[in-house]
């Protein structure tokens, strides 16, 4: 039987990735929640949140995919599990660590899973490094990310630190997750700075590994450049639809909770350590 999905934030920037992943993994999108209806999809559309969650509960929808603004993620994940659904949520899953405790309790109470999307973990390059790197020998990792964001980006919730979590929580979290995936979650920050459009810093991981980063958003249009250097070896990063498809396949094929992974990744961010 095909798994059924409902999508929150169906006209958001990243929602199309989720729509394609649902189809690619054999799922059926049956309901959407957004101020605007999703075109070219045969699903029931809602603009009222209460009506949406009532519908997904009555229809016993299998998964609610969350692409709403970051500050609403924990709230929507909570309501989805209370409606009897599993959750697939865009990062960050929450902006406060105590929200994770609430979500963990709801997972147990309702016997549902709450997944956070970190699609780069599905990259064959990232996985190959994970399988070959020696975490017991000192490693040096450098991250460089430079991209363009238009004026409307900054005028939206993404330009509000209280609603987005800031540049590291909104953008850096993907790349910090990769480094933690490789080297572990025992991080000590030696220094870091975080402004609206730029963050730099260095950290020690497990007491022996060195990690440094530069994340910068530009006002002038340009292609996004992102890569790691691992012990001075360049490792380019590519984001494509297949990573989302593989992520959905993993989530819909397991009954095991993966919330602890998201909790660990969020807990290493500076915003959760100050």
Protein Blocks (a to p, Z undefined) as FASTA:
>chain_A
ZZddddehklgmklmmmmmmmmmnopacfbdcdfbdcehiacdddfbfklmmmmmmmnop
abdcdfbdfklmmmmmmmmmmnopacdddddfbfbfklmmmmmmmmmmnopacddddfkl
mpmklmmmmmmpcfkbccdddddddddddfklmmmmklpmklnopaklmmmmmmmmmmmm
mnopcdcdfbdcddfkbccddddeehlaccdddddddfbdcdddddddeehiacdddddf
klmmmmmmmmmmccbdfklmmmmmmmmpmklmZZ
